[in-house]
Amino acid sequence: MSFLRFAARRVAEMAATLLAASFVVFGAMYLAPGSPASFLLSGRSASPEALAAINAQYHLDDPFFVRYLSWLGDIVQGDFGRSITYRTDVSRLLADRLPTTLLLVLMALVVVAVLGLVLGWIAAVRGGRTDSAVLVGTTLAVGTPSFVAAVLLQGLFAVNLGWFPSSGSGEGFLDRVWHLTLPAIALALYLIGMLARVTRSAMTDALDSEHVTVARSRGVPERQVIRRHVFRNSLCTVLTTGGLIVSTLLVCTILVETAFSIGGVGQLLELSTTTKDFPTVQAISLIIVALFMAVNLIVDLVLPLVDPRITLGTRSSSA
């Protein structure tokens, strides 16, 4: 199977999965108690005519499949509907908030990649007390949920020391980076521990492999052995974990953005779920699912390029 055929098949599978996910996303909100009409009325009684007008405006009386097909057709055209809570287009809400969330995820991803890989590398190569210290530290990191880390960091570095802002996303690039530093660390802490442990385990296994022993016996410098033979052979495992890390970051932003009152997509999703803002919740959920699948698609396409020994389609079939 050529690479292009493999890529085309994976894209087709992603499209089919995304279609099925869109049906689940659209239908899930209607299984929850309450309705958008009850929120719009804010507990006030309404005449049958007023209630009928609300249902007509948001097509709440249409059959389920009619609403779904209409919604799906609008999504394909880039129209996510109109927010019930904010009384504006969902596309505009996402355009205003998505850059903040993407910057937060990018900053957290950089922190995870740098610290996770470095700690895992050091633990595997040095061993001994260094390895034990890294294992203890990563165990603590993995055992700390994002929202707990957010509260601790906020209390220490924002409230007590005053080094960072305690809330908000800032204005301008540098100010925004400063505001998002603590949230990014809180978001990354758990995943730093996970990536470090995965990197350590993969490199430790590679160090015990036969080809590493042969390379050392031929007098290859140790640094070159570690870089070319150990880390490179561990890269596939690290990249596979990286796909999971990006997906986890997208989901955990909800907790961190709420804790730091960041006006991003995560906080918007939390508020919209509370107020039964169907169009906004459905749009954000579908975008998260699409990003999740896109990340896994990229990982599937990159792995055969990183390690030619991987047969095209192996990872997909095993998953």
C-alpha positions in Angstrom: 0.0 0.0 0.0 1.5 3.4 -1.0 1.7 6.2 1.4 -0.8 8.3 -0.6 -3.4 5.5 -0.6 -2.9 4.9 3.1 -3.3 8.7 3.8 -6.5 8.8 1.6 -8.0 5.8 3.5 -7.2 7.4 6.8 -8.8 10.7 5.8 -11.9 8.8 4.6 -12.1 6.9 7.9 -11.8 10.2 9.8 -14.6 11.7 7.8 -16.9 8.8 8.4 -16.0 8.8 12.1 -16.6 12.5 12.3 -20.0 12.1 10.7 -21.0 9.5 13.3 -19.6 11.8 16.1 -21.7 14.7 14.8 -24.8 12.6 15.3 -23.8 11.7 18.8 -22.9 15.3 19.6 -26.1 16.7 18.3 -28.3 14.1 20.0 -26.6 14.1 23.4 -27.8 17.5 24.4 -31.4 16.6 23.9 -31.1 13.7 26.3 -30.3 16.1 29.2 -33.1 17.5 31.4 -34.4 21.0 30.7 -34.6 22.9 27.5 -33.3 26.1 25.9 -36.8 27.6 26.2 -36.8 27.3 30.0 -33.5 29.2 30.2 -34.8 31.9 27.9 -37.9 32.4 30.0 -35.7 32.5 33.2 -38.3 30.8 35.3 -41.1 33.1 34.1 -44.4 31.7 33.0 -45.2 32.3 29.3 -48.2 32.1 27.2 -48.5 29.2 24.7 -48.0 31.8 21.9 -44.7 33.1 23.4 -43.5 29.5 23.9 -44.4 28.6 20.4 -42.5 31.6 19.1 -39.4 30.6 20.9 -39.6 27.0 19.7 -40.2 28.3 16.1 -37.2 30.7 16.3 -34.8 27.9 17.3 -36.6 25.1 15.4 -37.2 23.2 18.6 -40.5 21.7 17.4 -39.0 20.2 14.2 -38.5 16.4 14.1 -35.1 15.3 15.4 -33.7 14.1 12.1 -34.9 17.3 10.4 -33.0 19.4 13.0 -29.9 17.2 12.7 -29.8 17.4 8.9 -30.4 21.1 8.9 -27.7 21.6 11.5 -25.2 19.4 9.7 -25.9 21.3 6.4 -25.2 24.6 8.1 -22.0 23.2 9.7 -20.7 22.2 6.3 -21.2 25.8 5.2 -19.4 27.1 8.3 -22.6 28.2 10.0 -22.7 26.9 13.7 -26.0 28.6 14.4 -26.9 31.4 16.9 -26.1 31.2 20.6 -29.1 31.1 22.8 -27.3 32.7 25.7 -25.3 35.4 24.0 -27.8 36.1 21.2 -25.0 36.2 18.6 -23.5 33.9 16.0 -21.6 31.0 17.5 -18.9 31.5 14.8 -18.2 34.9 16.2 -18.0 33.6 19.8 -15.5 31.0 18.7 -13.5 33.5 16.6 -13.1 35.7 19.7 -12.2 32.9 22.2 -10.4 30.2 20.1 -7.1 32.1 19.8 -6.8 32.3 23.6 -7.4 28.5 24.0 -5.1 27.6 21.2 -2.3 29.7 22.7 -2.9 28.1 26.1 -2.7 24.6 24.6 0.4 25.5 22.6 2.2 26.9 25.6 1.3 23.9 27.7 2.4 21.5 24.9 5.8 23.2 24.7 6.2 22.9 28.5 5.2 19.2 28.3 7.5 18.4 25.4 10.6 20.1 26.8 10.3 19.0 30.4 8.8 15.6 29.7 11.5 14.6 27.2 14.4 16.0 29.2 13.3 14.3 32.4 12.7 11.0 30.7 16.0 11.2 28.9 18.0 12.0 32.0 16.3 9.3 34.1 17.0 6.6 31.4 20.6 7.6 30.7 21.8 8.4 34.2 19.8 5.9 36.2 20.5 5.4 39.9 19.4 8.3 42.2 18.6 10.5 39.3 16.2 7.9 38.0 14.6 7.5 41.4 14.2 11.2 41.9 12.6 11.6 38.5 10.2 8.7 39.2 9.2 10.3 42.5 8.7 13.7 40.9 6.7 12.3 38.0 4.5 10.2 40.3 3.6 13.4 42.2 2.9 15.2 38.9 0.7 12.4 37.6 -1.2 12.2 40.8 -2.1 15.9 40.7 -5.2 16.8 38.7 -5.2 19.9 36.6 -7.8 21.8 38.7 -5.8 21.0 41.9 -2.6 22.3 40.3 -4.5 25.4 39.1 -5.7 26.2 42.6 -2.2 25.6 44.2 -0.3 27.6 41.6 -2.9 30.4 41.7 -2.7 30.6 45.5 1.1 30.6 45.7 2.4 32.5 42.7 -0.6 34.8 42.0 -2.2 35.6 45.4 0.7 35.2 47.9 3.8 36.2 45.8 2.0 38.3 43.2 4.3 37.2 40.4 1.6 36.4 37.9 -2.0 37.5 37.4 -4.7 35.4 39.1 -7.3 35.6 36.3 -8.0 36.9 32.8 -6.2 36.3 29.5 -4.5 39.7 29.0 -4.3 42.0 26.0 -1.6 41.9 23.4 0.7 38.9 22.7 3.3 39.4 25.5 0.6 40.3 28.1 -1.4 37.3 27.1 1.6 35.0 27.4 2.2 36.4 30.9 -1.4 35.8 31.9 -1.4 32.3 30.5 1.9 31.1 32.1 0.4 29.7 35.3 -2.6 28.1 33.5 -0.2 26.5 31.0 1.9 25.0 33.8 -1.2 23.8 35.6 -2.5 22.2 32.4 0.9 20.6 31.7 1.9 19.3 35.1 0.1 15.9 34.9 1.2 15.4 31.3 4.8 16.2 32.0 4.9 13.3 34.4 3.2 11.0 31.9 5.5 11.9 29.0 8.6 11.6 31.2 7.7 8.1 32.4 6.9 7.0 28.8 10.1 8.4 27.5 12.1 6.9 30.3 10.5 3.4 29.8 11.0 3.5 26.0 14.7 4.6 26.2 15.4 2.1 29.0 14.1 -0.7 26.7 16.2 0.6 23.8 19.3 0.8 25.9 19.0 -3.0 26.6 18.6 -3.8 22.9 21.1 -5.7 20.9 21.9 -3.1 18.3 22.9 -0.6 21.1 25.3 -3.2 22.4 26.7 -3.7 18.9 27.1 0.0 18.4 29.0 0.4 21.7 31.3 -2.5 20.9 32.2 -0.8 17.6 33.4 2.2 19.6 30.6 4.6 18.6 30.6 7.6 21.0 28.0 7.3 23.8 26.3 10.6 22.9 25.8 9.3 19.3 24.6 6.0 20.6 22.0 7.7 22.8 20.9 10.2 20.1 20.8 7.9 17.0 20.1 4.5 18.4 18.3 4.9 21.7 16.2 8.1 21.4 15.4 7.6 17.7 14.1 4.1 18.4 12.0 5.4 21.3 10.5 8.2 19.2 7.6 6.2 17.9 6.3 5.5 21.4 6.8 9.1 22.3 4.9 10.4 19.3 2.0 8.0 19.9 1.8 9.3 23.5 2.1 12.8 22.1 -1.2 12.4 20.2 -2.9 11.4 23.5 -1.3 14.4 25.2 -2.6 16.9 22.7 -6.1 15.4 23.0 -5.9 15.6 26.8 -4.9 19.2 26.7 -7.9 20.1 24.6 -10.2 18.5 27.1 -8.5 19.7 30.3 -8.6 23.4 29.2 -12.2 23.5 30.5 -11.1 23.0 34.1 -8.1 25.3 33.9 -9.8 28.1 32.0 -12.6 28.0 34.6 -10.2 28.2 37.5 -8.3 31.2 36.1 -11.4 32.8 34.6 -9.8 32.8 31.1 -12.2 33.8 28.4 -11.4 30.8 26.2 -13.4 28.1 24.5 -13.1 25.8 27.6 -14.8 28.3 29.9 -17.4 29.1 27.1 -18.2 25.3 26.9 -18.7 25.1 30.7 -21.0 28.2 30.8 -22.9 27.1 27.7 -23.5 23.6 29.2 -24.9 25.1 32.3 -27.3 27.4 30.4 -28.4 24.7 27.9 -27.0 26.7 25.0 -27.4 23.9 22.5 -25.8 25.5 19.4 -22.7 26.6 21.3 -22.2 23.3 23.1 -22.6 21.3 19.9 -20.2 23.4 17.9 -17.5 23.3 20.5 -17.9 19.6 21.1 -17.7 18.9 17.4 -14.6 21.0 17.0 -12.9 19.2 19.9 -13.8 15.8 18.4 -12.5 17.0 15.0 -9.2 18.2 16.5 -8.8 14.9 18.4 -9.2 12.9 15.3 -6.9 15.3 13.3 -4.1 14.8 15.9 -4.4 11.0 15.7 -4.4 11.2 11.9 -1.2 13.3 11.9 0.4 10.8 14.3 -0.6 7.9 12.0 0.9 9.6 9.0 4.1 10.7 10.7 5.0 7.4 12.3 6.0 5.6 9.0 8.1 8.6 8.1 9.9 8.6 11.4 10.5 4.8 11.4 10.4 3.1 8.0 10.1 -0.3 9.8 6.5 0.5 10.6 4.1 -1.0 8.1 1.5 1.4 6.8 -1.8 0.7 8.4 -0.4 -1.3 11.3 -1.3 1.2 14.0 -4.7 1.8 12.6 -5.6 -1.8 12.4 -4.4 -2.4 15.9 -6.4 0.5 17.2 
